């Protein structure tokens, strides 16, 4: 079994957008249902915003993408793992990659409703430093987390 973290390629689009959509549905089913998100809309957003505005790294096992992280400056814009592969160290490996790229400081937002993400980040020494509301159309309560290298 070979695990690799590599830069995103255009051929990753379909499997990565599918795992992103499915992971959100598992992590925040109520919000996803309330917002009535559709997969084709998610793909359009991914193509027109995430791909253009972030640097993405893909975690793959034996050539199959199982997770990804999208980084913009010091911001982790997205970090998602295919739901069937949760709790197998993939998110941890992607976070280690982020710390290699950003050894001093990393920050991110996550929805208050995303209890899985909040537990993951808190377990990995991220500190909640702000609470607010995400931009429309979601307008959901969110948490701003920061990780800083220990001096």
Residue pairs with C-beta under 8 A, 6 or more apart in sequence:
1 61
1 62
2 61
2 62
3 59
3 60
3 61
3 93
4 59
4 60
4 61
5 57
5 58
5 59
5 60
5 93
5 94
5 97
6 57
6 58
6 60
7 55
7 56
7 57
7 58
8 16
8 51
8 55
8 56
8 57
8 58
8 68
9 58
12 56
12 58
12 65
12 68
13 43
13 46
13 47
13 51
15 64
15 65
16 46
16 56
16 58
16 65
16 68
17 39
17 42
17 43
17 46
18 39
19 65
19 66
19 67
19 68
19 80
19 81
19 82
19 83
20 42
20 46
20 68
20 78
20 80
21 37
21 39
21 42
22 82
22 83
23 80
23 81
23 82
23 83
24 32
24 37
24 80
25 32
26 83
26 116
27 114
27 115
27 116
27 117
28 111
28 113
28 114
30 113
31 111
31 113
31 138
31 140
35 137
35 138
50 56
50 70
50 77
50 78
53 72
53 77
54 70
54 71
54 72
54 77
54 78
55 70
55 71
55 72
56 68
56 69
56 70
56 71
57 68
57 69
57 71
57 94
57 97
58 65
58 67
58 68
59 65
59 66
59 67
59 68
59 81
59 90
59 93
59 94
60 66
65 82
66 81
66 82
66 85
66 90
67 79
67 80
67 81
67 82
67 85
67 90
67 91
67 93
67 94
68 78
68 79
68 80
68 94
69 76
69 78
69 79
69 94
69 95
69 97
69 98
70 76
70 77
70 78
70 79
71 77
71 98
71 101
71 102
74 102
74 105
74 106
74 107
75 106
75 107
75 108
76 98
76 106
76 107
76 108
77 108
79 91
79 94
79 95
79 98
79 108
79 117
81 88
81 90
81 91
81 94
82 90
86 116
91 120
92 124
95 124
98 106
99 106
99 147
103 149
104 148
104 149
105 146
105 147
105 148
105 149
106 126
106 146
106 147
107 144
107 145
107 146
107 147
108 121
108 126
108 144
108 145
109 134
109 142
109 143
109 144
109 145
110 117
110 118
110 121
110 142
110 143
110 145
111 117
111 134
111 138
111 140
111 141
111 142
111 143
112 118
112 131
112 140
112 141
112 142
112 143
113 140
113 141
118 128
118 143
121 145
121 147
122 128
122 145
124 147
125 147
126 145
126 146
126 147
127 145
127 146
127 147
128 143
128 144
128 145
129 144
129 145
129 146
130 143
130 144
131 141
131 142
131 143
131 144
132 141
132 142
132 144
133 139
133 140
133 141
133 142
134 140
134 141
134 142
